[in-house]
Amino acid sequence: EDLTVKEAMPNETHKVYFKRADRTVRFTNLDNEGTEIFIEYKAGSPISPPIVSKEGYVFEGWEVTDSNRWKSIPMPETVPYEHVQKLNGYHYSYSAIWTPRDDIPYTVKHYVRDPDGIGYSLYMTEYFTGTYGEELKDRDFYSRDVVIDGYTTVYNGNKTVVELDGSSVIRLYYERLEFGVYANVDIEGKS
């Protein structure tokens, strides 16, 4: 609005009041579904971001999103006074920053071929923790220091993903080593 100021007389005080501008703030990436919300604030008022949760992730804070690119700068404590054009229904946009949880339990089970050659039996179980969503491949575990005498590894291409409920299991299979025995026997009975 236009502001007209008249000259003050001696010992006269003039007070000027300004209406604080409304600002629309968008909050994005709030949960696993990609929810976003819009909140109206007055310029200069404290920003109260929504409470967020995303299964399998740790909330790290907020960062500013600006037009078509990301800036890695923190969200201010108050709504800025500066005039910005409202685009796509908001003045400012902040996105939640998430880090996958890295304390998710999973299991590695080692199976050895049964002596009859038909099935497998559980030989050993190991317990680990990993990052939510991490892909586990059997090949990565065979390279570790697990050696089972009389057996060799079998790469089946088994893989799984670390699930939040701790139910992920990678199964490793070992085949029995086969050895040929050769004897030199004298047919005429002489040894």
Disulfide bonds with the S-S distance in Angstrom:
none
